[in-house]
Amino acid sequence: MELDPTTIIGLCAGTCTTFAMAPQAWKVWRTKQVDQISLRMLVLMFVGILLWLTYGTIIADLSILWANVVAFFFVSYMLVVKVKDVRVRGWKHD
């Protein structure tokens, strides 16, 4: 596969936006604290990422797929921890 300038820009953009979530995911992993993270935001991000993955698969775009596969793992992990927290503490509207 040839990496043309458009694909390189897409990969760089995907790297920036995806790894912007890494510090939050790392903090959740270290502390298991999710009370400051909105469940609605995580669900919306999860759905958006699934839609981006679907779109990236349909058009076979490497930069969209790569960024969203990585983001899927970050958001999925935080969503699982948040749902467990909600089950233990109860639903608090955020």
Secondary structure as GFF3:
##gff-version 3
##sequence-region A 1 94
A	DSSP	alpha_helix	5	19	.	.	.	ID=ss1
A	DSSP	alpha_helix	22	31	.	.	.	ID=ss2
A	DSSP	alpha_helix	39	59	.	.	.	ID=ss3
A	DSSP	alpha_helix	62	89	.	.	.	ID=ss4
###
